């Protein structure tokens, strides 16, 4: 998914050519096959700024950012019923107004979050993203929150964050170049790791008190970035992974679920963060396994080291984004409508083998997201990933200004808001426990 030459925006260099088309990559096609109206595949990004933004100036800056990253200016191309591919049609400009300013109200943040979960930008209009600028009613009436909603069939969170960083630079004139990635002092990835078998169906998140309406619910929280001694054999990502696994184990035990192995999907993103960053769905998915007997909080140091061995090995393992089978599944040998029906049926059949949950750790936000004088620099950034069943729960984390921002997102057919609050408390408890383990670790 590389940035491609864009169609001419006017006829000054000759006749205007038809819009360029590119086939859907594997990740986009599988997501497109499995769209559901009741649980839209959206990614939500929430950026908190201390000051106010000028509407016209922001529109110009965001439009300029779209043109700096033209791969984002796309819509799904029409095709005949017998077409063998979905294709993206690149457009010279946006088809719709992307930057919106909803009227202020007392529950503006809640309503904006609800829209981010319920209303996916359509694939039929370019670009498949939406930016809402909301006045924060919880502040002194000067703070602003940016809500970016992405149709996940087309884009992922890190790619859209790159576009937002460009918009911030165009708006405020401040340098928003990515910071250097943190230096890692962990050991090399082990060649062979001891991991439980992946043949058994993994544990599911036990049902709580489901709500009658479909869709996703979400809760955001802010914690301190967990401490660990310098030179520890594990990273903050490993601490988050352990906290997630222990949270679900505790939740399932409380709800009488029989102990089963856990598998947690972890996106891995190898892209650069500069202006040449490929725009699209660029992460690959790996699954971190845990046997029931391993999830023992009384030996936290050993659990962290074991988790670190597995995550390092999985990150180092070359693998297609969705595994080797997905490329075969999306081969354009029959009409795409036939492949869509087959893929949906296969997904339903494979439901019991779907991982328990997804932990998406964006890590430290690499950009300042500084909009300059008046608007200021972002002091909190939340992401959330789709939480469709059978997983029904995702945990997405990022750190900004020395704080950890965590979004818990769930399917309402599985959990309620009260359940989400309890899961947040469990996560905080076990994340704090990993700090105590690091203090006693050798």
C-alpha positions in Angstrom: 0.0 0.0 0.0 2.2 2.7 -1.3 1.3 6.3 -2.2 0.5 6.4 -5.9 0.5 9.1 -8.6 -2.7 11.0 -8.3 -5.1 11.9 -11.2 -4.7 15.4 -12.6 -6.8 18.0 -10.8 -7.4 20.1 -13.8 -6.9 20.0 -17.6 -3.8 22.3 -17.8 -1.5 19.4 -18.6 -3.7 17.9 -21.2 -7.1 16.2 -21.2 -8.4 15.2 -17.8 -7.9 11.4 -17.4 -10.4 9.1 -15.9 -9.8 8.6 -12.1 -7.0 6.1 -11.4 -8.1 2.8 -9.9 -6.2 0.4 -7.6 -7.4 -3.0 -6.5 -8.4 -3.4 -2.8 -5.5 -4.9 -0.8 -6.2 -8.1 1.0 -7.0 -6.4 4.3 -9.5 -4.0 2.7 -11.2 -6.7 0.7 -11.8 -9.0 3.7 -13.1 -6.1 5.7 -15.4 -5.1 2.8 -16.8 -8.6 2.5 -17.8 -8.7 6.2 -19.4 -5.2 6.7 -22.4 -5.2 9.1 -24.7 -2.2 9.6 -25.4 -3.1 13.2 -21.7 -3.1 14.2 -19.9 -0.6 11.8 -16.2 -1.1 11.3 -15.0 2.3 12.5 -11.8 3.5 14.1 -12.2 6.5 16.4 -9.4 9.0 17.2 -10.0 11.6 19.9 -7.5 14.5 20.2 -7.8 17.0 23.1 -6.3 20.5 22.6 -6.1 23.2 25.2 -7.4 26.0 22.9 -9.7 26.9 20.1 -9.4 26.4 16.3 -10.5 28.8 13.6 -13.0 26.9 11.4 -11.9 28.3 7.9 -8.2 27.9 8.7 -8.7 24.3 9.9 -10.6 23.4 6.8 -7.8 24.8 4.6 -5.2 23.0 6.6 -7.0 19.6 6.6 -7.7 19.9 2.8 -4.1 20.6 2.3 -3.1 17.6 4.3 -5.4 15.4 2.2 -3.6 16.6 -0.9 -0.2 16.0 0.7 -1.3 12.3 1.3 -3.5 11.7 -1.8 -3.9 8.0 -1.2 -6.5 9.0 1.4 -8.7 10.7 -1.3 -10.5 7.6 -2.6 -13.9 6.0 -2.9 -15.1 2.5 -3.8 -15.4 2.3 -7.6 -18.6 1.0 -9.2 -18.3 -2.5 -10.7 -20.5 -4.9 -12.7 -22.0 -7.8 -10.9 -19.4 -10.1 -12.4 -16.4 -7.9 -11.4 -13.6 -9.9 -9.9 -12.2 -7.1 -7.7 -13.2 -4.3 -5.4 -11.3 -1.2 -6.6 -10.5 2.2 -5.0 -11.0 5.1 -7.3 -8.6 8.0 -6.5 -10.3 11.4 -6.7 -8.7 14.9 -7.2 -10.7 16.4 -4.3 -13.0 15.4 -1.5 -16.6 14.5 -2.6 -18.0 15.7 0.8 -17.3 18.2 3.5 -14.9 16.4 5.8 -14.4 18.9 8.6 -17.7 19.4 10.6 -18.5 21.7 13.5 -21.5 20.2 15.5 -23.4 22.7 17.6 -22.2 22.8 21.2 -24.3 21.0 23.8 -23.9 19.8 27.4 -23.2 16.2 26.3 -21.1 17.0 23.3 -18.3 14.5 24.0 -20.7 11.6 24.6 -22.6 12.4 21.4 -19.5 12.7 19.3 -18.2 9.3 20.7 -21.6 7.8 19.9 -21.4 9.0 16.3 -17.9 7.7 15.9 -19.1 4.2 16.9 -22.4 4.2 15.0 -21.9 6.3 11.8 -19.2 5.0 9.5 -18.2 7.4 6.7 -19.5 5.8 3.5 -17.1 4.1 1.1 -19.0 5.6 -1.8 -17.7 9.2 -1.1 -14.1 10.4 -1.0 -12.5 10.4 1.5 -13.9 7.7 3.9 -13.1 9.8 7.0 -14.8 12.5 9.1 -13.3 15.2 11.4 -15.6 16.7 13.9 -14.5 19.7 16.0 -16.2 19.7 19.4 -16.0 22.3 22.1 -15.2 20.5 25.4 -18.1 21.3 27.8 -16.1 19.8 30.7 -13.4 22.5 30.4 -13.5 26.3 30.8 -15.1 26.7 27.3 -11.7 27.2 25.6 -10.6 23.6 25.0 -11.3 21.7 21.8 -11.6 18.0 21.0 -11.1 16.6 17.5 -13.0 13.5 16.7 -11.7 11.6 13.7 -13.9 8.7 12.5 -12.4 6.3 9.9 -14.1 3.6 7.9 -11.7 0.8 8.8 -12.2 -0.9 5.4 -10.1 1.9 3.9 -7.7 3.1 6.6 -6.2 2.4 10.0 -5.6 4.7 13.0 -1.8 5.3 12.6 -2.2 6.3 8.9 -4.9 8.8 9.7 -2.9 10.2 12.6 -0.1 10.9 10.1 -2.6 13.0 8.0 -3.7 14.8 11.1 -0.1 15.6 12.0 0.3 17.2 8.6 -2.8 19.2 9.1 -1.5 20.4 12.4 1.7 21.6 10.8 -0.1 23.4 8.0 -2.5 25.0 10.5 0.0 26.2 13.1 3.3 26.3 11.3 4.9 24.2 14.0 7.2 21.3 13.3 5.2 18.1 13.7 7.9 15.7 12.5 7.8 12.3 14.2 10.0 11.9 17.2 12.7 9.2 17.2 11.3 5.9 18.4 12.4 4.9 21.9 15.6 2.9 22.3 14.9 -0.7 23.1 17.1 -2.5 25.5 15.3 -5.9 25.5 17.0 -9.0 24.3 17.0 -10.4 20.8 13.9 -12.4 19.8 14.3 -16.1 20.8 14.5 -18.6 17.9 12.1 -21.1 19.6 9.6 -20.2 22.2 7.5 -22.3 24.5 3.9 -21.5 23.7 0.6 -23.4 24.2 -1.0 -25.1 21.2 -3.2 -22.9 19.0 -5.4 -25.7 17.9 -7.9 -25.5 20.8 -10.7 -22.9 20.5 -9.7 -20.0 22.8 -11.7 -18.5 25.7 -14.4 -16.0 24.9 -15.1 -13.0 27.0 -18.0 -14.0 29.3 -21.3 -12.3 28.8 -22.1 -9.6 31.3 -25.4 -7.7 31.1 -26.0 -7.1 27.4 -27.9 -4.1 26.2 -31.0 -4.4 23.9 -29.6 -2.2 21.2 -26.9 -3.4 18.8 -23.6 -1.6 18.1 -20.6 -0.8 20.2 -20.2 0.9 23.5 -17.0 2.6 24.7 -15.3 3.9 27.8 -12.1 6.0 27.9 -9.6 6.2 30.8 -6.4 7.8 31.6 -3.6 6.2 33.7 0.0 6.7 34.4 2.4 4.9 32.0 3.4 1.8 34.0 6.9 2.0 35.4 9.6 -0.7 34.7 13.2 -0.8 35.6 15.7 0.3 32.9 16.9 -2.8 31.0 13.9 -4.9 31.9 13.4 -7.9 29.5 9.9 -6.7 28.8 8.3 -3.5 27.4 5.3 -1.4 28.4 3.5 -3.3 25.6 4.2 -6.5 27.5 2.8 -5.0 30.7 -0.3 -4.0 28.8 -0.6 -7.5 27.3 -0.4 -9.1 30.7 -2.9 -6.7 32.3 -5.3 -7.4 29.5 -5.0 -11.2 29.8 -5.4 -11.1 33.6 -8.3 -8.7 33.3 -10.2 -11.2 31.1 -9.2 -14.2 33.2 -10.5 -12.4 36.4 -13.7 -11.4 34.6 -14.4 -14.9 33.2 -13.7 -16.4 36.6 -16.2 -14.1 38.2 -18.8 -15.1 35.6 -18.3 -18.8 36.1 -16.6 -19.5 32.7 -14.5 -22.6 32.5 -10.7 -21.8 32.2 -9.6 -22.0 28.6 -6.5 -20.8 26.8 -6.4 -17.1 25.8 -5.3 -15.7 22.5 -4.9 -11.9 22.2 -4.5 -10.4 18.8 -1.8 -7.8 18.6 -1.4 -5.5 15.6 2.3 -4.9 14.5 3.1 -1.8 12.5 6.5 -1.7 10.7 5.8 1.5 8.7 7.9 4.7 9.0 6.1 7.7 10.5 7.5 10.4 8.2 5.5 12.1 5.4 6.2 9.1 3.1 4.3 6.8 5.4 2.1 4.4 3.3 -1.5 5.4 3.8 -4.1 2.6 4.2 -4.4 -0.5 6.4 -0.8 -1.2 7.1 -0.6 -3.3 10.2 -0.2 -7.1 10.4 -1.9 -9.2 13.0 -0.3 -11.7 15.3 -1.8 -13.7 18.2 -0.2 -14.0 21.6 -1.2 -17.2 23.3 -1.6 -17.9 27.1 -2.4 -21.3 28.8 -4.8 -21.1 31.7 -2.2 -22.1 34.2 0.2 -19.4 33.1 -2.2 -16.6 34.0 -1.1 -16.4 37.6 -0.7 -13.0 39.0 1.3 -14.3 42.0 4.3 -14.8 39.8 4.1 -11.6 37.7 7.8 -11.3 36.9 7.8 -14.8 35.2 4.6 -14.0 33.4 6.0 -10.8 32.0 9.2 -12.4 30.9 7.3 -15.2 29.2 5.0 -12.7 27.4 8.0 -10.7 26.3 9.6 -13.8 24.7 6.4 -14.4 22.7 5.8 -10.9 21.6 9.4 -10.4 20.4 9.3 -13.7 18.5 6.0 -12.9 16.9 7.1 -9.4 15.9 10.2 -10.7 14.3 8.4 -13.5 12.4 7.7 -12.5 8.7 4.1 -13.0 8.0 1.4 -11.5 5.6 -1.0 -9.1 7.2 -3.8 -11.5 7.7 -1.9 -14.8 7.3 -1.2 -16.9 4.3 -4.8 -18.1 3.8 -6.2 -14.6 3.3 -4.2 -14.0 0.1 -5.7 -17.2 -1.4 -9.2 -16.3 -0.2 -9.0 -13.0 -2.1 -7.5 -14.2 -5.3 -9.5 -12.7 -8.2 -10.4 -16.0 -9.9 -14.2 -15.7 -9.5 -16.6 -12.7 -9.2 -16.0 -10.7 -6.0 -19.7 -11.2 -4.9 -19.1 -15.0 -4.8 -15.9 -14.6 -2.8 -17.8 -12.3 -0.4 -20.5 -14.9 0.3 -17.9 -17.6 0.9 -15.8 -15.3 3.1 -18.7 -14.4 5.3 -19.7 -18.1 5.7 -16.1 -19.0 6.5 -15.9 -16.2 9.1 -19.0 -17.5 10.8 -17.7 -21.1 10.8 -14.3 -19.9 12.2 -15.9 -17.9 14.9 -15.1 -20.3 17.8 -11.4 -20.1 16.8 -11.3 -16.3 16.7 -9.0 -14.8 19.3 -10.3 -13.8 22.7 -9.7 -10.1 22.3 -7.6 -7.5 20.5 -5.0 -5.3 22.2 -3.9 -2.5 19.9 -1.0 -0.5 21.5 -0.3 2.6 19.4 2.6 3.4 21.8 3.9 6.8 22.4 2.3 9.3 19.9 5.2 10.2 17.7 3.9 13.6 16.6 3.6 16.8 18.7 0.1 17.5 17.2 0.9 21.1 17.8 -1.6 23.4 16.2 0.3 26.5 17.2 -0.7 29.7 19.0 -4.3 29.7 20.2 -5.0 26.0 19.8 -1.9 24.5 21.4 -0.5 21.0 21.6 -2.4 17.8 22.2 -2.3 16.7 25.8 -4.5 13.5 25.3 -5.1 11.2 22.4 -7.5 8.2 22.5 -8.0 5.5 19.8 -10.6 2.8 19.7 -10.8 -0.3 17.4 -13.9 -2.1 16.3 -15.3 -4.6 18.8 -17.5 -6.9 16.7 -18.6 -10.3 17.9 -17.3 -13.0 18.5 -14.5 -11.1 20.2 -16.8 -8.4 21.5 -14.1 -6.5 23.3 -11.1 -4.5 22.2 -8.5 -2.5 24.2 -6.6 0.3 22.5 -3.8 2.2 24.2 -1.6 5.2 23.4 0.6 7.5 25.5 0.8 11.3 25.2 2.5 13.8 27.6 3.6 11.0 29.9 0.1 9.6 30.4 -1.5 6.4 29.2 -4.8 6.8 27.4 -6.9 3.6 27.1 -10.2 3.0 25.3 -12.3 0.0 26.2 -14.8 -0.8 23.4 -17.3 -3.6 23.4 -20.3 -5.1 21.6 -23.5 -4.2 23.3 -24.8 -7.7 22.7 -22.0 -8.9 25.1 -21.5 -6.1 27.7 -23.1 -3.0 29.2 -21.5 0.3 30.3 -21.4 -1.0 33.9 -19.5 -4.1 32.7 -17.1 -1.8 30.8 -16.5 0.2 34.0 -15.7 -3.0 35.9 -13.3 -4.2 33.2 -11.5 -0.8 33.4 -11.1 -1.2 37.2 -9.7 -4.7 36.7 -7.3 -3.5 34.0 -6.0 -0.7 36.2 -5.5 -3.1 39.1 -3.4 -5.6 37.1 -1.5 -2.9 35.2 -0.5 -1.5 38.6 0.5 -5.1 39.7 2.9 -5.3 36.8 4.8 -2.3 38.4 5.2 -4.1 41.6 6.5 -7.1 39.8 9.1 -5.0 38.1 10.3 -3.8 41.4 11.1 -7.3 42.6 12.2 -8.7 39.3 15.9 -9.7 39.0 
